[in-house]
Amino acid sequence: MRLALLDILACPMCADAPLELFALAGSGPRLETGVLRCRGCDRFYPVQAGLPIMLPDGMRDARQADLLQRWRHRLPAGSRGALDADCARIRTCAAGSDDSLLARRREQSLRDRESGIYDSLYPDARHRAEIETYLSLCRPERDLRTLEIGCGTGRVTRHLLAAGAEILAVDCSRASLEVLAARATGGVLDRVCGDAVHLPVRRDRFSLAVALGVFYHLPGRDEREWALQAALDALEPGGALVVSLYNLSLPKRVGAALGLDPTGRKQGRKGDREGGIYFYRHGAAEARRWLGARAEVECFEGVNHQIPIVGRRIPDPLFARLDGLLARTPLSLLLARELVARVRKR
Ligand SMILES: C[S@@+](CC[C@H](N)C(=O)[O-])C[C@H]1O[C@@H](n2cnc3c(N)ncnc32)[C@H](O)[C@@H]1O
């Protein structure tokens, strides 16, 4: 972790900043091992192998309490009582069974497990179509202060970095963040293990926020509202948010109405993906309204279309051409698997 990150981080629970740092190992401007303490609510967040773990209550697990307890004797004596109390809180909250937290923890552990193969799950043409659309809406440039929420293994991060953007990448999956660190080259990349609903960052710090493939996995309307607002709060006035949402496309509506599941993929508005990851599909008009209620919608388009009948069996180069052509027609919002928007903070 770069020490400069202390100017950006805030407590995910009470938003207090700056955090107090107890450095245990590191050199120069980098911290390898340490503890961040929130003076506002007396929570403690470990930094392990250079990664700050700044999850909210309920997503912090007993391993974090164990880690903090191992380092306890190296912290100032005056902070140890508060540390013990926080470790007890971590263990109590980790045993909680709130539906929303359980769903988020399930996703967290599944993403950890699939981090090694995540990128290979994307068919090549679909990946390329998405990246092209995402980059055209993100408009990355040198030194653009960018917050990426739900960065995963860095499928998109790597392209933003290559364009020179300065990125803080947040994800709740530690294993995914490790894959990202191993693959990312060049540029300025900071990583934090954190939750999209309780972002561990201060207000007004970024020019661009990017949330691709993450809001639709948040398991409730409130969580999606809070995450959208948190992303906007992190932006300076006039900053832009690029967000993708699953589309309740015509084929998904028809499939659900007829009880068909021809592609083996779930139809309809919401459900659980294989492995138990929750998803929600916005309709296009609903998505526009949802985003427009909080920000100025600048661009709104579809990507990765479900091309009727021939579907996925068409060769990649042809798919890419048809996908690009469809994106420019009114059919796009009916057939796209994903809706992608660029919105501006008011
Ligand atoms: C579908 S993947 C998308 C990853 C990446 N943005 C991409 O397009 O390849 C969703 C990512 O969001 C992360 N995620 C899901 N829920 C999250 C939450 N509540 N807070 C932070 N990250 C979350 C997952 O761990 C996963 O890496």
The ligand as an ORCA input file, in Angstrom:
! r2SCAN-3c Opt
* xyz 0 1
  C     -18.993     -9.923    -12.491
  S     -17.526     -9.539    -11.586
  C     -16.958     -8.138    -12.515
  C     -15.485     -7.920    -12.361
  C     -14.911     -6.836    -13.283
  N     -15.510     -5.541    -13.037
  C     -15.114     -7.248    -14.722
  O     -15.907     -6.602    -15.423
  O     -14.481     -8.229    -15.135
  C     -18.168     -8.790    -10.131
  C     -17.077     -8.367     -9.150
  O     -17.680     -7.570     -8.150
  C     -17.181     -7.992     -6.891
  N     -18.211     -7.707     -5.896
  C     -19.422     -8.270     -5.768
  N     -20.084     -7.762     -4.723
  C     -19.251     -6.823     -4.175
  C     -19.369     -5.952     -3.068
  N     -20.461     -5.947     -2.302
  N     -18.338     -5.144     -2.814
  C     -17.203     -5.156     -3.563
  N     -17.049     -5.970     -4.617
  C     -18.061     -6.784     -4.936
  C     -16.915     -9.465     -7.035
  O     -15.996     -9.925     -6.073
  C     -16.400     -9.536     -8.460
  O     -15.011     -9.385     -8.506
*
